[in-house]
Amino acid sequence: MTDDDTELDRLFAQARQERSQLPDDLAVRMMTDAESVRLSRLAPPTEAKRRSWWHLFDNVGGWQGMGGLLAASAAGVWIGFSAPSFLPDPANYLISQDTAYLVADLGLDTAYLEDAE
């Protein structure tokens, strides 16, 4: 193994003594490319100004999120205008009423239905 080590040392010493020069045009091209890369990193990114609506779209989840939001909003408006009978009418809460209604709790007793026949 020492023979290999001495051979390697000899090759490294020879490589240190030989100073090969780059061709002039290659060195110029390398320096030009390095300068263009350096300047491109120094320049701030030029991003087009986005409108605030696009930020809203991104925050909601893109077009898929906006589609879900639109569907839920449409369903809410639909239920608000044509509410099912078991939901109270919100317009009645806005209008003051002088009459109070008392609803009796009939429970599970159905005897009152038998008298109706």
Sequence and secondary structure as in RCSB ss.txt:
>XXXX:A:sequence
MTDDDTELDRLFAQARQERSQLPDDLAVRMMTDAESVRLSRLAPPTEAKRRSWWHLFDNVGGWQGMGGLLAASAA
GVWIGFSAPSFLPDPANYLISQDTAYLVADLGLDTAYLEDAE
>XXXX:A:secstr
 HHHHHHHHHHHHHHHH      HHHHHHHHHHHHHHHHHHHS        HHHHHHHHHTHHHHHHHHHHHHHH
HHHHHHS  TTS  HHHHHS  S        TT  HHHHHT 
